């Protein structure tokens, strides 16, 4: 079942920190092997990798991205870990600030979903099709 979100896509909050928000248009799909990254692009990509470097955050991202409805309530995430609810909230904040997830509030609960554009940028970053095969 696909949820209908009040307010449309603008109801989702990525914290204003999405790497896509500050990335230059010509670098939105820049591969590491096609040309060197500019300093600003390297900083925004590093923020994403830093967010992914924690096992709890990586697992949270996996739980969110594999949710059947495409979104998951924070109340469903807290029981999956042996850490406190405030710790889960902190990790979700880091993921949101890195542009990996977005959130929306519904009554007292917050729902999270992935930001596909950020995953597309990560995929593009590791596109190695520009490499020439060496024999």
C-alpha positions as CSV (number, residue, x, y, z in Angstrom):
1,X,0.0,0.0,0.0
2,X,1.4,3.4,-1.0
3,X,0.9,6.2,1.5
4,X,-0.5,9.5,0.4
5,X,1.4,12.3,2.0
6,X,-0.3,15.5,3.0
7,X,1.3,18.5,1.3
8,X,2.9,16.5,-1.4
9,X,6.7,16.0,-1.7
10,X,7.3,19.3,0.1
11,X,6.0,17.7,3.3
12,X,9.2,15.7,3.5
13,X,12.2,17.2,5.2
14,X,15.7,16.3,4.3
15,X,17.1,18.8,6.8
16,X,18.1,21.1,3.9
17,X,21.4,19.4,3.9
18,X,21.0,17.1,0.9
19,X,24.3,16.8,-1.0
20,X,22.2,17.5,-4.1
21,X,21.1,20.9,-2.8
22,X,24.6,22.3,-2.8
23,X,26.2,20.3,-5.6
24,X,27.0,21.9,-8.9
25,X,24.9,20.8,-11.8
26,X,27.9,19.5,-13.8
27,X,28.9,17.4,-10.8
28,X,25.5,15.9,-9.9
29,X,26.5,12.7,-11.8
30,X,30.3,13.0,-11.7
31,X,32.2,9.7,-11.5
32,X,35.5,9.6,-9.6
33,X,37.2,8.2,-12.7
34,X,35.8,10.8,-15.1
35,X,37.4,13.9,-13.6
36,X,38.6,15.1,-10.1
37,X,35.9,16.3,-7.7
38,X,35.8,20.0,-6.8
39,X,36.4,20.7,-3.1
40,X,32.7,21.4,-2.4
41,X,31.6,18.2,-4.0
42,X,34.2,16.2,-2.1
43,X,32.9,17.7,1.2
44,X,29.3,16.9,0.5
45,X,30.1,13.3,-0.6
46,X,32.3,12.8,2.5
47,X,29.4,13.8,4.7
48,X,27.4,11.0,3.1
49,X,30.2,8.4,3.6
50,X,30.7,9.6,7.2
51,X,27.0,9.0,7.8
52,X,27.2,5.5,6.3
53,X,30.3,4.6,8.3
54,X,28.4,3.7,11.5
55,X,26.9,0.2,11.8
56,X,23.7,1.4,13.5
57,X,23.1,4.0,10.8
58,X,23.8,1.5,8.0
59,X,21.3,-0.9,9.5
60,X,18.8,1.9,10.0
61,X,19.2,2.8,6.3
62,X,18.7,-0.8,5.3
63,X,15.5,-1.1,7.4
64,X,14.1,2.1,5.9
65,X,15.0,1.3,2.3
66,X,13.5,-2.2,2.5
67,X,10.3,-1.1,4.1
68,X,7.3,-2.5,2.2
69,X,5.5,0.8,2.0
70,X,8.6,2.8,1.2
71,X,8.6,4.4,4.6
72,X,8.9,3.4,8.2
73,X,7.8,4.9,11.5
74,X,10.5,5.7,14.1
75,X,8.4,3.6,16.5
76,X,9.1,0.5,14.3
77,X,12.8,1.2,14.3
78,X,13.6,1.6,18.0
79,X,12.8,-2.0,18.9
80,X,15.3,-3.3,16.4
81,X,18.3,-2.1,18.3
82,X,19.9,-2.4,21.8
83,X,20.3,1.3,22.1
84,X,18.0,4.0,23.5
85,X,15.4,5.9,21.6
86,X,17.3,9.1,21.8
87,X,20.3,7.4,20.3
88,X,18.2,6.1,17.4
89,X,16.9,9.7,16.9
90,X,20.4,11.0,16.8
91,X,21.4,8.5,14.1
92,X,18.3,9.3,12.1
93,X,19.2,13.0,12.3
94,X,22.7,12.2,10.9
95,X,21.2,10.3,8.0
96,X,18.7,13.1,7.3
97,X,21.4,15.8,7.4
98,X,23.5,13.8,5.0
99,X,20.6,13.7,2.6
100,X,20.1,9.9,2.8
101,X,16.7,10.0,4.3
102,X,13.8,12.4,4.6
103,X,11.1,12.6,7.3
104,X,7.6,13.7,7.8
105,X,5.6,14.1,11.0
106,X,2.1,12.5,11.3
107,X,0.5,13.3,14.7
108,X,3.1,12.2,17.3
109,X,5.2,9.9,15.0
110,X,7.9,10.6,12.5
111,X,8.1,8.6,9.3
112,X,11.3,8.1,7.3
113,X,12.0,7.2,3.7
114,X,15.2,7.2,1.6
115,X,16.1,10.0,-0.8
116,X,16.6,8.2,-4.2
117,X,18.6,11.1,-5.7
118,X,21.3,10.8,-3.1
119,X,21.6,7.1,-3.8
120,X,21.8,7.9,-7.6
121,X,24.6,10.3,-6.9
122,X,26.5,7.6,-5.0
123,X,26.0,5.2,-7.8
124,X,27.2,7.7,-10.3
125,X,30.2,8.4,-8.1
126,X,31.4,4.8,-8.4
127,X,30.6,4.4,-12.1
128,X,33.8,3.0,-13.6
129,X,32.6,2.5,-17.2
130,X,35.0,5.3,-18.2
131,X,37.9,3.1,-17.2
132,X,39.7,1.5,-20.2
133,X,40.2,-2.2,-19.9
134,X,43.9,-3.0,-19.6
135,X,45.3,-6.2,-20.9
